[in-house]
Amino acid sequence: MILRSDNGRIVTVGLSPAWDVVCRGRGLEWGRHQNIDEQVVRPAGKAMNVSCALAWMGVRSIAAGLWGREDYGEMETTVARLGGRIIEAQMTAVEGRTRRNVTVVDTLHHREMHLRAAADLASADSLQKLTLSLSGLVHLGDTCVFAGAMPAGELLAPTVDLLGACRRSGASIAVDTYGPVLKAIVNAGLAWLIAPNVEELRELLGSQVEDTPGPLLDAGRTLLDSTEIALISRGEQGALLVTKGGAWAGGSTVRRETPSTVGCGDYLLAGFLAGFDETGDPQAALAWGLKAAAARAWAWTETRTWAQVEKEVAVAVEPV
């Protein structure tokens, strides 16, 4: 098991949590009543997904953020079953019930549909309550991972203030979000790491960056005055990592059937964080992230251990 030092923990923070309901069946069609092969219900949202990915890798984390009071106990029970003592649930309970998102996977035709409910737990009051909770939870040397959708509009300022409070507590801030809030966080210089996909990077920069290593490298370098690391996800093409000390591109060296792409970005980020914590080497950490993301895409995270994946999944990472 990989353990962080006593001086630094990983704290995942989700402002738009959800229950993920994943239904898998064969040959699913509109207008028919069909049996499915499997239904899985688990607490999720990108931040919780990162904690679950870390748990699969044997890395401890604290799962924080907002959660509905009406189903808080159900979340605690499920997290304990999924992560045991590796995930410590420290969510902040707020009024309401956590939304349910539904993913339908047709395993015969290799297609999927994602049905997303609106997030409604974030408010001025709930963000203030969460800020107080995190102020008592986050310590010097921790890494706070803010992942998933975050509120904008009138809640943009308190959302950015929330990250600022964690930064003032001595934490490094990793961010995997999009839209106006990502731009505001980058402009405020709060993030140690950002993890956009190509479309999110284009939105952040306001330009149609070509999805090839050269243009992505140039785009990532423009962000290094505001953040230390840009981890850019490229889907099946792998990922590109840009830091102040160098840049690397990588991906899996083999192609396999991909039952579902849900959560691959979360495993990429979790793998990178675990690898960086273990090795201190960005290139090695990118390889860990790519291995974890490939295992997720191939559904190996349900049938293989991280130790097996680390040995069996081949990736290539090269300087750019």
Buried (B, 14 or more C-beta within 10 A) or exposed (E): EBEBEEEBBBBBBBBBBBBBBBBBBEEBEEEEEEEBEEEEBBBBBBBBBBBBBBBBBBBBBBBBBBBBBEBBEBBBEBBEEBBEEBBBBBBBBBEBBBBBBBBBBBBEEEEBEBEEEEBEBBBEEBBEBBBEBBEEBBBEBBBBBBBBBBBBEEBBEBBBEBBBBBBEBEBBBBBBBBBBBBBBBBEBEBBBBBBBBBEBBBBBBEEEBEBEBEBBBEBBBBBBEBBBBBBBBBBEBBBBBBBEEEBBBBBBEEEEEBBBBBBBBBBBBBBBBBBBBBEEEBBBBBBBBBBBBBBBBBBBBEEBBBEEBBEEBEBEBEEB
